[in-house]
C-alpha cells in the first residue's frame, strides 16, 4: 500500500503561480510513475502531467509550457509547478502513483484561479 498526501493548493489570481507537492509513503517500489490529474466541476478527471522512472515527462496540451512536473526521489515527493494560471485551471488536483502492485490516488487539493 502507498499513501499519498498532497499540499500546495489554494486561491490564486489569473496569471499567478502555485506549486503543488505530493509525498508518498508506504511500500514504494523503485520503478513507479507519478503524475497529477485534475477534475473540474462537471467534468471528467484528466491527466495534467506525469513523470516516468527514467525522468521522461508528459504534459497535457492544455498546460504545456506553463507546467513543470519534477520529483525528489530522496523525499518520495513529486511537484507540479504551475505558472500563468487561468480560470480554466480551476479544479481539484489529484496525485497519482503507479507501480507494479497497483495504482494509488491522493485525496486531492483544490486550486481556484480567480480574476
C-alpha positions as CSV (number, residue, x, y, z in Angstrom):
1,X,0.0,0.0,0.0
2,X,1.1,3.5,-0.8
3,X,-0.3,6.7,0.8
4,X,-0.2,10.0,-1.0
5,X,-0.6,13.4,0.7
6,X,-1.0,16.5,-1.5
7,X,-0.4,20.1,-0.5
8,X,0.0,23.5,-2.0
9,X,-3.4,24.2,-3.4
10,X,-5.2,27.4,-2.8
11,X,-6.7,30.5,-4.3
12,X,-4.6,32.4,-6.9
13,X,-5.3,35.2,-9.3
14,X,-5.2,34.8,-13.1
15,X,-1.6,34.9,-14.2
16,X,-0.3,33.7,-10.8
17,X,1.6,30.6,-9.9
18,X,1.3,27.7,-7.5
19,X,3.4,24.7,-6.6
20,X,1.7,21.5,-5.6
21,X,3.5,18.8,-3.7
22,X,2.7,15.1,-3.2
23,X,4.6,13.0,-0.8
24,X,4.3,9.2,-0.9
25,X,4.8,6.8,1.9
26,X,4.4,3.1,2.5
27,X,5.7,0.3,0.3
28,X,7.2,2.1,-2.6
29,X,8.8,0.2,-5.5
30,X,11.7,1.8,-7.3
31,X,10.1,1.8,-10.7
32,X,7.0,3.8,-10.5
33,X,5.2,6.5,-12.4
34,X,3.9,9.6,-10.7
35,X,1.5,12.1,-12.1
36,X,-1.0,14.8,-11.5
37,X,-4.6,14.7,-12.6
38,X,-7.3,17.3,-12.2
39,X,-11.1,17.3,-12.1
40,X,-13.1,20.4,-12.7
41,X,-16.8,20.7,-11.7
42,X,-19.0,18.7,-14.1
43,X,-16.0,17.3,-16.0
44,X,-14.1,14.1,-16.0
45,X,-10.8,13.7,-14.3
46,X,-8.0,14.4,-16.8
47,X,-4.2,13.9,-16.9
48,X,-2.2,17.1,-16.3
49,X,1.4,15.7,-16.2
50,X,3.3,12.5,-15.4
51,X,6.9,11.5,-15.0
52,X,8.3,8.1,-15.6
53,X,11.2,6.3,-13.7
54,X,13.7,7.5,-16.3
55,X,12.6,11.1,-15.9
56,X,10.5,11.3,-19.1
57,X,7.7,13.7,-18.7
58,X,4.4,14.1,-20.5
59,X,2.1,17.0,-20.4
60,X,-1.5,17.6,-21.4
61,X,-1.7,20.0,-24.3
62,X,-3.7,22.4,-22.2
63,X,-0.8,23.0,-19.8
64,X,2.3,22.6,-22.0
65,X,4.7,25.5,-21.5
66,X,3.0,26.5,-18.2
67,X,3.5,23.5,-16.0
68,X,6.5,21.5,-14.9
69,X,6.5,18.2,-13.1
70,X,9.5,17.1,-11.1
71,X,10.5,14.7,-8.4
72,X,12.7,14.5,-5.3
73,X,13.3,10.8,-5.0
74,X,15.0,11.1,-1.7
75,X,11.8,12.6,-0.3
76,X,9.4,10.4,-2.4
77,X,7.8,13.7,-3.5
78,X,6.5,14.8,-6.8
79,X,5.9,18.5,-7.5
80,X,3.8,20.4,-10.0
81,X,4.9,23.9,-10.7
82,X,2.1,25.8,-12.4
83,X,2.6,29.3,-13.9
84,X,0.4,31.7,-15.7
85,X,-2.7,30.1,-14.3
86,X,-6.0,30.7,-15.9
87,X,-9.6,30.2,-14.7
88,X,-9.7,27.0,-16.8
89,X,-7.1,25.6,-14.4
90,X,-9.6,25.7,-11.5
91,X,-10.1,22.1,-10.3
92,X,-9.3,19.6,-7.7
93,X,-5.8,18.3,-8.4
94,X,-5.0,14.7,-7.6
95,X,-1.7,13.0,-7.2
96,X,-1.3,9.6,-8.8
97,X,1.2,6.8,-8.2
98,X,1.5,3.7,-10.3
99,X,3.7,0.8,-9.5
100,X,3.8,-3.0,-10.0
101,X,1.3,-3.7,-7.3
102,X,-1.3,-1.1,-8.3
103,X,-2.4,2.4,-8.7
104,X,-2.9,4.9,-5.9
105,X,-4.5,8.3,-5.5
106,X,-4.3,11.1,-3.1
107,X,-7.4,12.9,-1.7
108,X,-6.9,15.9,-3.9
109,X,-6.1,19.6,-3.3
110,X,-8.3,22.4,-4.6
111,X,-6.8,25.0,-6.9
112,X,-9.0,28.0,-7.6
113,X,-8.0,30.7,-10.1
114,X,-9.9,33.9,-9.9
115,X,-10.0,37.3,-11.5
